């Protein structure tokens, strides 16, 4: 009986991941209030996307944003890391939220395609105005269904305008709507601003699956930490560290 329960549970989790990752699914469709964001005269709008549907121009833009923000953080590791990230970006499993800045301060004046569930806000020259993106996937961590944030990148001139917080609120809503048990992400230790943003401002924790927690002898030598925010007791027992963590170092 217990074996049957385990098999049925794995099957149910697999179906959850499959449903969340459905190719035709627009993860913004249920959160119309998050399609637009304004901050002190700056106006932004969001679109959904998939890794295997990126145009060459769009790929160039997001690769450039990534390089601007991360080359210095990775240092000598950047060439190999960049190559790996380029492969990740175009994976069929990759899901995106693209952020565009527009001179039009009235969101209602921006054109929208009509197509019901899959409709997306568009602009005549949208590939020239992209200022950031979120790359995420629905996957398993320790047999727990999670939304894993691979990248959250914004061009330097739009940082500090609340967009990061806005996007992570959206990501957490998407995770809950799709029955994920947690949001998980990886942050480079050298990226102190990002570490502080997630740990202090958004109240993420260093996960029990992070290298520094898995092996306290060799783990601290790793250049990154895995952070998480969980939404249930079962996920908490698996993904969060039981003992207290001092975040003050970040």
Sine and cosine of phi, psi and omega as CSV:
sin_phi,cos_phi,sin_psi,cos_psi,sin_omega,cos_omega
0.00,0.00,-0.68,0.74,0.00,-1.00
-0.91,0.42,-0.63,0.77,0.03,-1.00
-0.88,0.47,-0.66,0.75,0.01,-1.00
-0.90,0.44,-0.65,0.76,0.03,-1.00
-0.88,0.47,-0.65,0.76,0.02,-1.00
-0.90,0.44,-0.71,0.70,0.00,-1.00
-0.89,0.47,-0.70,0.72,-0.01,-1.00
-0.91,0.41,-0.59,0.80,0.02,-1.00
-0.92,0.40,-0.68,0.73,0.03,-1.00
-0.89,0.45,-0.64,0.77,0.02,-1.00
-0.90,0.43,-0.67,0.74,0.01,-1.00
-0.90,0.44,-0.67,0.74,0.01,-1.00
-0.91,0.41,-0.64,0.76,0.04,-1.00
-0.87,0.50,-0.63,0.77,0.02,-1.00
-0.93,0.37,-0.58,0.81,0.04,-1.00
-0.89,0.45,-0.72,0.69,0.02,-1.00
-0.89,0.46,-0.69,0.73,-0.02,-1.00
-0.88,0.47,-0.70,0.71,-0.01,-1.00
-0.91,0.41,-0.67,0.74,0.00,-1.00
-0.91,0.41,-0.54,0.84,-0.08,-1.00
-1.00,-0.06,0.15,0.99,-0.04,-1.00
-0.79,0.61,0.78,-0.63,-0.10,-1.00
-0.82,0.57,-0.58,0.82,-0.09,-1.00
-1.00,0.09,-0.05,1.00,-0.14,-0.99
-0.98,0.18,0.79,-0.61,0.10,-0.99
-0.98,-0.19,0.94,-0.34,-0.11,-0.99
-0.97,0.25,-0.05,1.00,0.08,-1.00
-1.00,-0.09,-0.18,0.98,-0.16,-0.99
-0.88,0.47,-0.50,0.87,-0.02,-1.00
-1.00,-0.02,-0.04,1.00,-0.07,-1.00
-0.78,-0.62,0.88,0.48,-0.05,-1.00
-0.86,0.50,-0.46,0.89,0.00,-1.00
-0.93,0.36,-0.27,0.96,0.02,-1.00
-0.99,-0.15,0.09,1.00,0.02,-1.00
-0.94,0.33,-0.45,0.90,-0.08,-1.00
-0.78,-0.63,0.50,-0.86,0.02,-1.00
-0.55,-0.84,0.74,-0.67,0.01,-1.00
-0.81,-0.58,0.59,-0.81,-0.01,-1.00
-0.48,-0.88,0.95,-0.33,0.10,-0.99
0.71,0.71,0.83,0.56,0.05,-1.00
1.00,0.04,-0.16,0.99,0.06,-1.00
-1.00,-0.08,0.71,-0.71,-0.01,-1.00
-0.84,-0.54,0.76,-0.65,-0.04,-1.00
-0.77,-0.63,0.45,-0.89,0.14,-0.99
-0.65,-0.76,0.38,-0.92,-0.14,-0.99
-0.88,-0.47,0.52,-0.85,0.09,-1.00
-0.69,-0.72,0.45,-0.89,0.08,-1.00
-1.00,-0.05,0.34,-0.94,0.04,-1.00
-0.30,-0.95,0.14,-0.99,0.03,-1.00
-0.78,-0.63,0.49,-0.87,-0.05,-1.00
-0.90,0.45,-0.57,0.82,-0.03,-1.00
-1.00,0.05,0.13,0.99,0.03,-1.00
-0.87,-0.50,0.26,0.97,-0.03,-1.00
-0.97,0.25,0.72,-0.69,0.12,-0.99
-0.96,0.27,0.33,-0.95,0.00,-1.00
-0.89,0.46,-0.59,0.81,0.01,-1.00
-0.92,0.39,-0.69,0.72,0.00,-1.00
-0.91,0.42,-0.66,0.76,0.06,-1.00
-0.85,0.53,-0.68,0.73,0.01,-1.00
-0.87,0.49,-0.68,0.73,-0.03,-1.00
-0.90,0.44,-0.74,0.68,-0.07,-1.00
-0.96,0.29,-0.52,0.86,0.08,-1.00
-0.92,0.40,-0.58,0.81,0.02,-1.00
-0.93,0.36,-0.67,0.74,0.05,-1.00
-0.88,0.48,-0.68,0.74,0.01,-1.00
-0.88,0.47,-0.70,0.72,-0.02,-1.00
-0.91,0.43,-0.68,0.73,0.01,-1.00
-0.85,0.53,-0.68,0.73,-0.09,-1.00
-0.99,0.11,-0.52,0.86,-0.22,-0.98
-0.92,-0.39,-0.25,0.97,-0.05,-1.00
-0.85,0.52,-0.70,0.72,-0.01,-1.00
-0.93,0.35,-0.61,0.79,-0.02,-1.00
-0.90,0.45,-0.68,0.73,-0.03,-1.00
-0.99,0.16,-0.38,0.93,0.02,-1.00
0.87,0.49,-0.77,-0.64,-0.06,-1.00
-0.91,0.41,-0.31,0.95,0.00,-1.00
-0.99,0.15,-0.14,0.99,-0.13,-0.99
-0.87,0.50,-0.72,0.70,-0.04,-1.00
-0.80,0.59,-0.72,0.69,0.00,-1.00
-0.96,0.29,-0.58,0.81,0.01,-1.00
-0.92,0.39,-0.65,0.76,0.01,-1.00
-0.88,0.47,-0.68,0.74,0.02,-1.00
-0.87,0.49,-0.68,0.73,0.01,-1.00
-0.91,0.41,-0.67,0.75,-0.03,-1.00
-0.93,0.38,-0.55,0.84,0.03,-1.00
-0.90,0.44,-0.58,0.82,0.05,-1.00
-0.94,0.34,-0.67,0.74,0.01,-1.00
-0.87,0.50,-0.64,0.77,-0.11,-0.99
-0.88,0.48,-0.53,0.85,-0.10,-1.00
-0.98,-0.21,0.20,0.98,0.02,-1.00
-0.92,0.39,0.59,-0.80,0.06,-1.00
-0.87,0.50,-0.41,0.91,0.00,-1.00
-0.98,0.19,-0.26,0.96,-0.06,-1.00
-0.95,0.32,0.78,-0.63,0.10,-1.00
-0.90,-0.43,0.55,-0.83,-0.11,-0.99
-0.76,-0.65,0.49,-0.87,0.32,-0.95
-0.84,-0.54,0.88,-0.48,0.00,-1.00
-0.99,-0.17,0.65,-0.76,-0.01,-1.00
-0.93,-0.37,0.81,-0.58,0.01,-1.00
-0.88,-0.47,0.61,-0.80,0.10,-1.00
-0.97,-0.22,0.67,-0.74,-0.02,-1.00
-0.76,-0.65,0.53,-0.85,0.04,-1.00
-0.97,0.25,-0.29,0.96,0.00,-1.00
-0.98,0.19,0.93,-0.37,-0.06,-1.00
-0.99,0.16,-0.15,0.99,0.00,-1.00
-0.97,-0.26,0.97,-0.23,-0.04,-1.00
-0.84,0.55,-0.47,0.88,-0.05,-1.00
-0.94,0.33,-0.28,0.96,-0.01,-1.00
-1.00,0.01,-0.13,0.99,0.02,-1.00
-0.98,0.18,0.64,-0.77,-0.04,-1.00
-0.95,0.32,0.52,-0.85,0.05,-1.00
-0.73,-0.68,0.65,-0.76,0.08,-1.00
-0.97,0.25,0.48,-0.88,-0.01,-1.00
-0.96,-0.30,0.84,-0.55,-0.02,-1.00
-0.17,-0.99,0.37,0.93,0.04,-1.00
0.92,0.40,-0.82,-0.57,-0.13,-0.99
-0.87,0.49,-0.55,0.83,-0.08,-1.00
-1.00,-0.10,0.18,0.98,-0.05,-1.00
-0.91,0.41,0.56,-0.83,-0.02,-1.00
-0.65,-0.76,0.58,-0.82,0.07,-1.00
-0.93,0.35,0.71,-0.71,-0.04,-1.00
-0.74,-0.68,0.24,-0.97,0.00,-1.00
-0.57,-0.82,0.52,-0.85,-0.09,-1.00
-0.84,0.54,-0.59,0.81,-0.01,-1.00
-0.83,-0.56,0.73,0.69,-0.15,-0.99
-0.88,0.48,-0.54,0.84,-0.04,-1.00
-0.94,0.33,-0.23,0.97,0.01,-1.00
-1.00,-0.07,-0.15,0.99,-0.07,-1.00
-0.90,-0.43,0.12,0.99,-0.01,-1.00
-0.91,0.42,0.72,-0.70,-0.03,-1.00
-0.82,-0.57,0.05,1.00,0.03,-1.00
0.04,-1.00,0.14,-0.99,0.02,-1.00
-0.31,-0.95,0.39,-0.92,0.16,-0.99
-0.86,-0.51,0.80,-0.60,0.09,-1.00
-0.95,-0.32,0.86,-0.51,-0.01,-1.00
-0.65,-0.76,0.26,-0.96,0.03,-1.00
-0.58,-0.82,0.39,-0.92,0.12,-0.99
-0.98,-0.20,0.85,-0.53,-0.11,-0.99
-0.46,-0.89,-0.11,-0.99,0.03,-1.00
-0.93,-0.38,0.65,-0.76,0.17,-0.99
-0.76,-0.65,0.90,-0.43,-0.04,-1.00
0.82,0.58,0.67,0.75,0.01,-1.00
0.92,0.40,0.27,0.96,0.05,-1.00
-0.95,-0.31,0.77,-0.64,0.03,-1.00
-0.95,0.30,0.82,-0.58,-0.06,-1.00
-0.70,-0.72,0.41,-0.91,0.24,-0.97
-1.00,-0.09,0.89,-0.46,-0.05,-1.00
-0.97,-0.24,0.87,-0.49,0.04,-1.00
-1.00,0.08,0.94,-0.35,0.02,-1.00
-0.98,0.19,-0.66,0.75,-0.01,-1.00
-0.55,-0.84,0.63,-0.78,0.29,-0.96
-0.74,-0.67,0.96,-0.28,-0.13,-0.99
-0.79,-0.61,0.73,-0.68,0.06,-1.00
-0.77,-0.63,0.61,-0.79,0.08,-1.00
-0.88,0.48,0.57,-0.82,-0.08,-1.00
-0.79,0.61,-0.59,0.80,-0.10,-0.99
-0.96,0.27,-0.19,0.98,0.06,-1.00
-0.94,-0.35,0.08,1.00,0.08,-1.00
-0.97,0.26,0.44,-0.90,0.00,-1.00
0.98,0.17,0.27,0.96,-0.02,-1.00
-0.90,-0.43,0.26,0.97,0.04,-1.00
0.99,0.10,0.03,1.00,-0.03,-1.00
-0.91,0.42,-0.64,0.77,-0.01,-1.00
-0.87,0.50,-0.72,0.69,0.02,-1.00
-0.90,0.44,-0.67,0.74,0.02,-1.00
-0.86,0.51,-0.71,0.70,-0.03,-1.00
-0.93,0.37,-0.63,0.78,0.01,-1.00
-0.94,0.33,-0.53,0.85,0.12,-0.99
-0.87,0.49,-0.69,0.72,0.02,-1.00
-0.89,0.45,-0.71,0.71,0.00,-1.00
-0.86,0.51,-0.68,0.74,0.00,-1.00
-0.92,0.39,-0.58,0.81,0.06,-1.00
-0.92,0.40,-0.68,0.74,0.03,-1.00
-0.88,0.47,-0.67,0.74,0.02,-1.00
-0.87,0.50,-0.74,0.67,-0.02,-1.00
-0.92,0.40,-0.67,0.75,0.00,-1.00
-0.87,0.49,-0.55,0.84,-0.02,-1.00
-0.99,-0.12,0.29,0.96,0.13,-0.99
0.90,0.44,0.52,0.85,0.13,-0.99
-0.99,0.17,0.53,-0.85,-0.05,-1.00
-1.00,-0.02,-0.16,0.99,-0.03,-1.00
-0.21,-0.98,0.32,-0.95,0.24,-0.97
-0.95,-0.31,0.77,-0.64,-0.04,-1.00
-0.81,-0.59,0.56,-0.83,0.02,-1.00
-0.42,-0.91,0.33,-0.94,0.01,-1.00
-0.92,-0.40,0.71,-0.70,0.01,-1.00
-0.77,-0.64,0.72,-0.70,0.09,-1.00
-0.94,0.35,0.70,-0.72,-0.02,-1.00
-0.88,0.48,-0.52,0.86,0.00,-1.00
-0.93,0.37,-0.35,0.94,-0.02,-1.00
-1.00,0.08,0.97,0.23,-0.12,-0.99
-0.90,0.43,-0.58,0.82,0.02,-1.00
-0.89,0.46,-0.68,0.73,0.01,-1.00
-0.92,0.38,-0.68,0.74,0.02,-1.00
-0.86,0.51,-0.69,0.72,0.00,-1.00
-0.92,0.39,-0.63,0.78,0.00,-1.00
-0.86,0.51,-0.76,0.65,-0.06,-1.00
-0.97,0.26,-0.69,0.72,-0.09,-1.00
-0.97,0.23,-0.69,0.73,-0.10,-0.99
-1.00,-0.02,-0.73,0.68,-0.08,-1.00
-0.99,0.16,-0.71,0.70,-0.07,-1.00
-0.99,-0.10,-0.09,1.00,0.07,-1.00
0.89,0.45,0.61,0.79,0.18,-0.98
-0.98,0.20,0.29,-0.96,0.03,-1.00
-0.82,-0.58,0.39,-0.92,0.11,-0.99
-0.95,0.31,0.84,-0.54,-0.14,-0.99
-0.96,0.27,0.39,-0.92,0.07,-1.00
-0.93,0.38,-0.25,0.97,0.04,-1.00
-1.00,-0.08,0.01,1.00,0.06,-1.00
-0.95,0.33,0.58,-0.81,-0.04,-1.00
-0.79,0.62,-0.62,0.79,-0.04,-1.00
-0.93,0.37,-0.33,0.94,0.03,-1.00
-0.99,-0.14,-0.51,0.86,0.00,-1.00
-0.93,0.36,-0.70,0.71,-0.01,-1.00
-0.66,-0.76,0.97,-0.24,-0.09,-1.00
-0.97,0.24,-0.07,1.00,0.07,-1.00
-1.00,0.00,-0.78,0.63,-0.03,-1.00
-0.98,-0.19,-0.36,0.93,-0.05,-1.00
-0.84,0.54,-0.70,0.71,-0.01,-1.00
-0.87,0.50,-0.29,0.96,0.03,-1.00
-0.97,0.23,-0.31,0.95,0.02,-1.00
-0.93,0.38,0.46,-0.89,-0.10,-0.99
-1.00,0.03,0.04,1.00,-0.10,-1.00
-0.64,-0.77,0.27,-0.96,0.14,-0.99
-0.81,-0.59,0.50,-0.86,0.11,-0.99
-0.97,-0.23,0.84,-0.54,-0.03,-1.00
-0.94,-0.34,0.35,-0.94,0.00,-1.00
-0.46,-0.89,0.37,-0.93,0.21,-0.98
-0.72,-0.70,0.87,-0.50,-0.11,-0.99
-0.97,-0.23,0.38,-0.93,-0.07,-1.00
-0.85,-0.53,0.14,0.99,-0.01,-1.00
-0.43,-0.90,0.30,-0.95,-0.06,-1.00
-0.89,0.45,-0.69,0.72,-0.05,-1.00
-0.90,0.44,-0.70,0.71,0.02,-1.00
-0.91,0.41,-0.58,0.82,0.01,-1.00
-0.88,0.47,-0.66,0.75,-0.02,-1.00
-0.92,0.40,-0.47,0.88,-0.07,-1.00
-1.00,-0.05,-0.68,0.74,-0.19,-0.98
-0.98,-0.19,-0.33,0.94,-0.01,-1.00
-0.99,-0.16,0.49,-0.87,0.06,-1.00
-0.98,0.20,0.72,-0.69,-0.07,-1.00
-0.95,0.32,-0.65,0.76,-0.05,-1.00
-1.00,0.08,0.26,-0.97,-0.06,-1.00
-0.93,0.37,0.61,-0.79,0.01,-1.00
-0.90,-0.43,0.73,-0.68,0.05,-1.00
-1.00,0.01,0.92,-0.40,-0.02,-1.00
-1.00,-0.09,0.00,1.00,-0.12,-0.99
-0.89,0.45,-0.38,0.92,-0.01,-1.00
-0.90,0.43,-0.33,0.94,-0.04,-1.00
-0.97,-0.26,0.00,0.00,0.00,0.00
